[in-house]
Amino acid sequence: MSPVRIAALPVLTAVCVSGCNLRGGILSRMQAYDYIVVGAGSAGAVVANRLSASARNKVLLLEAGRASHPWSRIPIGYAKLIANPAANWLYRSQPEPNTNGRTLPVPRGKLLGGSSAINGMAFVRGQAQDFDTWAQMGNHGWSYQDVLPFFKRMESYAGGDDEYRGRDGPIRVTNPAPRLPIFTALIEAAKQVGIPHNPDYNGAAQEGIAMSQASIAAGRRMSTARCYLDPIRRRPNLHIETEALAEALMLDGKRCTGIRYSVRGETREARAAREIIVSAGSINSPQLLELSGIGQPERLRDLGIDVRQALPGVGENLRDHYAPRTRWSVGAKGITFNERGRGLGLVGQALRYALFGDGMLGSVAAPIRAFVRSREGLEAPDVLLGWVPMLTEPGALGPKLSRECGMTCYAHPMRPESKGHIHIVSVDPRRPPAINFNFLSSPIDAEVTVRAVRIARAIMTGAAMAPMQVTELAPGALATSDDEILNWVKQVAETTYHPVGTCRMGTDRMAVVDAQLRVHGVAGLRVADASIMPTLTSGNTNAPSIMIGEKAAEMVLASVTGV
Ligand SMILES: Cc1cc2nc3c(=O)[nH]c(=O)nc-3n(C[C@H](O)[C@H](O)[C@H](O)COP(=O)(O)OP(=O)(O)OC[C@H]3O[C@@H](n4cnc5c(N)ncnc54)[C@H](O)[C@@H]3O)c2cc1C
């Protein structure tokens, strides 16, 4: 069979196995591959890259979004994409009691690279204990020692220790933050309250304050589209189809055999001789399973969907970071992005970026972060603080710079216990599912959030910060008791965009996939993305999602070769 050239659509028809057939009055073409990957995000792009490395494997990669967006290349572009329908699914949660009835934005990348193409670019693995916990939950092969080779394989980082850090992987990781005096002051202030400076939180230990490592190099965002797909676009055995919305998995009894999807109004079908790997992310992976009859039987029947495999855990176990943003005015001149981002300051920054690829426009979203224990006696840090050297206000097209100069510090528990769920409300694949986070439903999350806010305060008001002339704006001096702080949290907190867990890996009745990421009870089908995480990792979730893609690909390939 002649190979499929990714950019040559006419040749694609050469692999039609059953010609063209009419389905519901819409032209449907049937194509045959060895593997079909649904979703070209942090995990899916990696899976497609590794599976198509052998010319023997014909791979189809389906992506609902477009090929790219100009703002996705420039680091500061995250601010332009967070509310941009051209690159973002723009989901919203349901209102909840602990969000004071607010619906929260749930941005998700909708383009090649998925959320890695719109995210804040902080590069954080999490703690060894996160993965050891997954292994202890019965997921053989997921301890930190097991996943460390995949974390090393994905990255290219110059710092840290060879034992922990990768030197020649596709994602280039750097410390790109501008050198602002306020960061030096923060590191000193943290030390004054007992938080050590730890330059490599992705190394032997996470604890401490550090400049953020970022998936940014030479002033460019290192999305999985750029690092895993761009270099292989000419592989003849990989077909990348953008603006292709997967609508349902095709099942033959208990075997997944193909996918139905639509491209600009045309319905198509593709068959996978070996496997389908769903990497549509924590919102859309459970949605696709439910649309395909895999999920909670009663819920599916209520919508008139045939139950193909009863799996009560589909869409459950939703976890995310619910983070209040404390706000501070800064009196010291010339050191926040509020000044650098307007007028002549902005001209200077634009020039700087054009010449050196750095400065405000080349910066990671939160350039400095701390991993902290919220109380004595804990084995490991349980709180994350992240600082952004500016104040913003909500604008119609996303956040805009405030006139006032200042800083924002978000603070939240890293491993929240509150769990929510995501379920479809319609058989229409275009209709967003209902997202319920149940934030703060576990009392410990509320307690740790309040402690996190107090730690932010202790650092911001430490002696080393005095030259910065900071004044607390929010929650403000009037919020002193735990209840007052918690009330404020409920009024203002939003997520840090890390939904995970909705197709949880495990061996129990509520698990959706096994430790090989195979969907329980369905042959030829895996899920590989953030949705398989049993618990939230301690920090941001891009690097762990890429690791999942790397490990999934290796498991898929090993299942054929038997290695
Ligand atoms: C605004 C924002 C900021 C963030 N900041 C950071 C950060 O600084 N650091 C960090 O580590 N993490 C960050 N994250 C989180 C991190 O980016 C995600 O956890 C990670 O990208 C998830 O990877 P994934 O593969 O599970 O899903 P995604 O990367 O979201 O990929 C899913 C892909 O599937 C596609 N898709 C979905 N449904 C379908 C369908 N039916 N048919 C075809 N294609 C489909 C989507 O369009 C998307 O491309 C952020 C996320 C967001 C949204």
The ligand as an SDF file (V2000), in Angstrom:
LIG
                    3D

 53 58  0  0  0  0  0  0  0  0999 V2000
   -4.6930   28.2560   30.3310 C   0  0  0  0  0  0  0  0  0  0  0  0
   -3.8980   27.0770   30.8350 C   0  0  0  0  0  0  0  0  0  0  0  0
   -2.7210   27.2930   31.5490 C   0  0  0  0  0  0  0  0  0  0  0  0
   -1.9930   26.2030   32.0110 C   0  0  0  0  0  0  0  0  0  0  0  0
   -0.7590   26.4260   32.5630 N   0  0  0  0  0  0  0  0  0  0  0  0
    0.0490   25.3760   32.7950 C   0  0  0  0  0  0  0  0  0  0  0  0
    1.4070   25.5830   33.1410 C   0  0  0  0  0  0  0  0  0  0  0  0
    1.9020   26.7040   33.2060 O   0  0  0  0  0  0  0  0  0  0  0  0
    2.1730   24.4870   33.3670 N   0  0  0  0  0  0  0  0  0  0  0  0
    1.6710   23.2180   33.2920 C   0  0  0  0  0  0  0  0  0  0  0  0
    2.4030   22.2710   33.5530 O   0  0  0  0  0  0  0  0  0  0  0  0
    0.3940   23.0050   32.9770 N   0  0  0  0  0  0  0  0  0  0  0  0
   -0.4170   24.0410   32.6740 C   0  0  0  0  0  0  0  0  0  0  0  0
   -1.6880   23.8310   32.2640 N   0  0  0  0  0  0  0  0  0  0  0  0
   -2.1950   22.4570   32.2320 C   0  0  0  0  0  0  0  0  0  0  0  0
   -1.6080   21.5850   31.1320 C   0  0  0  0  0  0  0  0  0  0  0  0
   -1.3900   22.3480   29.9650 O   0  0  0  0  0  0  0  0  0  0  0  0
   -2.5630   20.4160   30.8710 C   0  0  0  0  0  0  0  0  0  0  0  0
   -2.7180   19.6680   32.0570 O   0  0  0  0  0  0  0  0  0  0  0  0
   -2.0730   19.4700   29.8000 C   0  0  0  0  0  0  0  0  0  0  0  0
   -1.7940   20.1780   28.6180 O   0  0  0  0  0  0  0  0  0  0  0  0
   -3.1350   18.3990   29.5430 C   0  0  0  0  0  0  0  0  0  0  0  0
   -2.7110   17.5590   28.5210 O   0  0  0  0  0  0  0  0  0  0  0  0
   -3.7200   16.5390   27.8460 P   0  0  0  0  0  0  0  0  0  0  0  0
   -2.9430   15.8020   26.8270 O   0  0  0  0  0  0  0  0  0  0  0  0
   -4.4190   15.7770   28.8970 O   0  0  0  0  0  0  0  0  0  0  0  0
   -4.8480   17.4320   27.1530 O   0  0  0  0  0  0  0  0  0  0  0  0
   -4.7190   18.6160   26.0970 P   0  0  0  0  0  0  0  0  0  0  0  0
   -3.3200   19.0900   25.9870 O   0  0  0  0  0  0  0  0  0  0  0  0
   -5.7550   19.5970   26.4510 O   0  0  0  0  0  0  0  0  0  0  0  0
   -5.0560   17.9110   24.7090 O   0  0  0  0  0  0  0  0  0  0  0  0
   -6.3070   17.4390   24.3200 C   0  0  0  0  0  0  0  0  0  0  0  0
   -6.4210   17.6470   22.8170 C   0  0  0  0  0  0  0  0  0  0  0  0
   -7.5200   16.9060   22.3290 O   0  0  0  0  0  0  0  0  0  0  0  0
   -8.2550   17.6980   21.4210 C   0  0  0  0  0  0  0  0  0  0  0  0
   -9.6160   17.1760   21.4020 N   0  0  0  0  0  0  0  0  0  0  0  0
  -10.5030   17.2100   22.4220 C   0  0  0  0  0  0  0  0  0  0  0  0
  -11.6490   16.6080   22.0500 N   0  0  0  0  0  0  0  0  0  0  0  0
  -11.4740   16.1750   20.7850 C   0  0  0  0  0  0  0  0  0  0  0  0
  -12.2960   15.4770   19.8760 C   0  0  0  0  0  0  0  0  0  0  0  0
  -13.5290   15.0860   20.2000 N   0  0  0  0  0  0  0  0  0  0  0  0
  -11.8090   15.2050   18.6390 N   0  0  0  0  0  0  0  0  0  0  0  0
  -10.5440   15.5840   18.2930 C   0  0  0  0  0  0  0  0  0  0  0  0
   -9.7260   16.2590   19.1340 N   0  0  0  0  0  0  0  0  0  0  0  0
  -10.1790   16.5390   20.3720 C   0  0  0  0  0  0  0  0  0  0  0  0
   -8.1390   19.0920   21.9870 C   0  0  0  0  0  0  0  0  0  0  0  0
   -8.4450   20.0880   21.0480 O   0  0  0  0  0  0  0  0  0  0  0  0
   -6.6890   19.0990   22.4460 C   0  0  0  0  0  0  0  0  0  0  0  0
   -5.8130   19.4970   21.4070 O   0  0  0  0  0  0  0  0  0  0  0  0
   -2.4670   24.8750   31.8030 C   0  0  0  0  0  0  0  0  0  0  0  0
   -3.6440   24.6620   31.0850 C   0  0  0  0  0  0  0  0  0  0  0  0
   -4.3530   25.7350   30.5840 C   0  0  0  0  0  0  0  0  0  0  0  0
   -5.6010   25.4780   29.7880 C   0  0  0  0  0  0  0  0  0  0  0  0
  1  2  1  0
  2  3  1  0
  2 52  2  0
  3  4  2  0
  4  5  1  0
  4 50  1  0
  5  6  2  0
  6  7  1  0
  6 13  1  0
  7  8  2  0
  7  9  1  0
  9 10  1  0
 10 11  2  0
 10 12  1  0
 12 13  2  0
 13 14  1  0
 14 15  1  0
 14 50  1  0
 15 16  1  0
 16 17  1  0
 16 18  1  0
 18 19  1  0
 18 20  1  0
 20 21  1  0
 20 22  1  0
 22 23  1  0
 23 24  1  0
 24 25  2  0
 24 26  1  0
 24 27  1  0
 27 28  1  0
 28 29  2  0
 28 30  1  0
 28 31  1  0
 31 32  1  0
 32 33  1  0
 33 34  1  0
 33 48  1  0
 34 35  1  0
 35 36  1  0
 35 46  1  0
 36 37  1  0
 36 45  1  0
 37 38  2  0
 38 39  1  0
 39 40  1  0
 39 45  2  0
 40 41  1  0
 40 42  2  0
 42 43  1  0
 43 44  2  0
 44 45  1  0
 46 47  1  0
 46 48  1  0
 48 49  1  0
 50 51  2  0
 51 52  1  0
 52 53  1  0
M  END
$$$$
